[in-house]
Amino acid sequence: MANPNRVTQRNRHWLGKLLKQYQGNEVLAVGFPKDRAGRLRYPDGTPLLMVAAVNNFGSLNGHVPRRPYMELGADKSHEQTAPMLPGLIRKINALQMTKTEALKILGPVAVGQHQAAIVELQDPPNAASTIERKQSDNPLIDTGLLRQSITFNVRAGE
């Protein structure tokens, strides 16, 4: 029978190992990474990042209304990834996975939700002249470049 007054440690240094799993301030970044997206252009030469920003925030002159697809995508991403978090945290706590590995699992889910937000956004609608030119009434779908360019990376936080 074990001595009740004696403490034995079966997993030495477990707390240090666990804390190491959470060290660093890596974040999951979803959107248009500047190293890649800064080079992407539409066939007419228009920079992708400009189109992405103007569509999300609206144009200064008011001709392009605000269509907050990035915020909608973030909300959808949180909804889809929240159920995954307890299992990932358990694996990190059990030292079966790193925080970076967990974020890399969440990344494709978040990208998919941001892409879905672009497809699903219908309001405010396109002007009749835009619908005629594009042959589509979906405000954020034209060539597909915006949707296809959304990606993720795990990077150091700021």
C-alpha positions in Angstrom: 0.0 0.0 0.0 1.3 3.5 -0.9 2.3 5.8 1.8 -0.4 8.6 1.9 2.2 11.1 3.3 4.5 10.6 0.3 4.0 12.4 -2.9 5.4 10.9 -6.1 5.5 12.5 -9.4 4.9 10.3 -12.4 5.2 12.9 -15.2 8.0 15.2 -14.2 8.1 18.6 -15.9 4.6 18.2 -17.3 3.6 21.8 -16.5 6.7 23.2 -18.2 5.9 21.1 -21.3 2.3 22.2 -21.3 3.2 25.9 -20.9 5.7 25.5 -23.8 2.8 24.4 -26.0 1.1 27.7 -25.5 4.1 29.9 -25.7 4.5 32.4 -28.5 1.7 34.5 -29.8 1.0 32.7 -33.1 -2.2 33.8 -34.7 -4.3 32.5 -37.6 -4.4 35.2 -40.3 -7.1 34.8 -42.9 -7.4 37.0 -45.9 -5.0 38.2 -48.5 -1.4 37.8 -47.4 0.7 40.8 -48.6 3.5 38.6 -49.9 1.3 36.9 -52.4 -1.8 39.1 -52.9 0.2 42.2 -53.4 1.3 40.8 -56.8 -2.1 39.6 -57.9 -3.9 41.7 -60.5 -7.1 41.5 -62.5 -6.7 41.1 -66.3 -7.1 44.9 -66.7 -4.2 45.5 -64.2 -6.3 46.5 -61.2 -4.6 45.2 -58.0 -6.5 42.5 -56.2 -5.9 44.2 -52.8 -7.6 47.4 -54.0 -10.7 45.5 -55.2 -10.7 43.6 -51.9 -10.6 46.7 -49.8 -13.0 48.8 -51.8 -15.6 46.0 -51.8 -15.3 45.4 -48.1 -15.2 49.0 -46.9 -16.9 50.8 -49.8 -15.4 53.5 -52.1 -14.6 57.0 -50.8 -16.8 58.5 -53.5 -19.7 56.3 -52.5 -20.1 54.6 -56.0 -19.2 51.2 -54.5 -21.2 50.5 -51.4 -19.8 48.7 -48.3 -20.1 44.9 -48.6 -18.4 43.6 -45.4 -17.6 40.1 -46.6 -14.5 39.9 -44.4 -16.5 40.6 -41.2 -19.2 38.2 -42.3 -16.6 35.5 -43.1 -15.0 36.0 -39.6 -18.4 35.5 -38.0 -19.1 32.4 -40.0 -15.5 31.1 -39.2 -16.1 31.5 -35.5 -19.4 29.6 -35.7 -17.7 26.7 -37.6 -14.5 26.5 -35.6 -15.9 27.0 -32.1 -17.1 23.3 -31.8 -13.6 22.2 -32.9 -11.8 24.1 -30.1 -12.4 21.8 -27.1 -10.9 18.8 -28.9 -7.9 20.8 -30.2 -7.3 22.2 -26.7 -7.5 18.7 -25.2 -4.8 17.6 -27.7 -2.6 20.6 -26.9 -3.0 20.0 -23.2 -2.1 16.3 -23.7 1.0 17.4 -25.6 -0.3 15.5 -28.7 -0.4 18.7 -30.8 1.2 22.2 -30.8 -0.8 25.4 -31.0 0.6 26.0 -34.5 -0.7 22.6 -35.6 -4.1 23.4 -34.2 -4.2 26.7 -36.0 -3.3 25.0 -39.2 -6.3 22.7 -38.8 -8.6 25.7 -38.2 -7.2 27.6 -41.2 -8.9 25.8 -44.1 -12.3 25.9 -42.3 -11.9 29.7 -41.8 -10.9 30.2 -45.5 -14.0 28.2 -46.6 -16.3 30.3 -44.5 -14.8 33.6 -45.9 -15.2 32.2 -49.4 -18.8 31.3 -48.6 -19.5 34.8 -47.3 -18.4 36.2 -50.7 -20.7 33.9 -52.6 -23.7 34.4 -50.2 -23.5 38.2 -49.8 -26.4 39.7 -51.8 -26.9 43.1 -50.2 -26.6 45.8 -51.2 -27.3 44.5 -54.7 -25.4 45.4 -57.9 -26.6 48.3 -60.0 -28.5 47.3 -63.1 -25.6 48.4 -65.3 -23.2 46.2 -63.3 -25.5 43.2 -63.6 -25.7 43.8 -67.4 -21.9 44.0 -67.7 -21.1 41.0 -65.5 -24.1 38.9 -66.6 -24.6 38.2 -62.8 -26.4 39.8 -60.0 -24.0 38.4 -57.3 -22.3 41.6 -56.0 -18.9 40.0 -55.3 -18.6 37.4 -58.0 -17.1 38.4 -61.3 -13.9 36.6 -62.3 -13.6 34.5 -59.1 -10.1 35.9 -58.3 -11.3 37.6 -55.1 -12.8 34.4 -53.7 -10.0 32.2 -54.9 -7.3 34.4 -53.4 -8.4 34.2 -49.8 -6.0 32.0 -47.9 -4.5 31.6 -44.4 -1.2 31.5 -42.7 -0.1 31.0 -39.1 2.2 33.9 -38.2 3.6 35.7 -35.2 1.1 38.0 -33.6 1.7 41.7 -33.4 
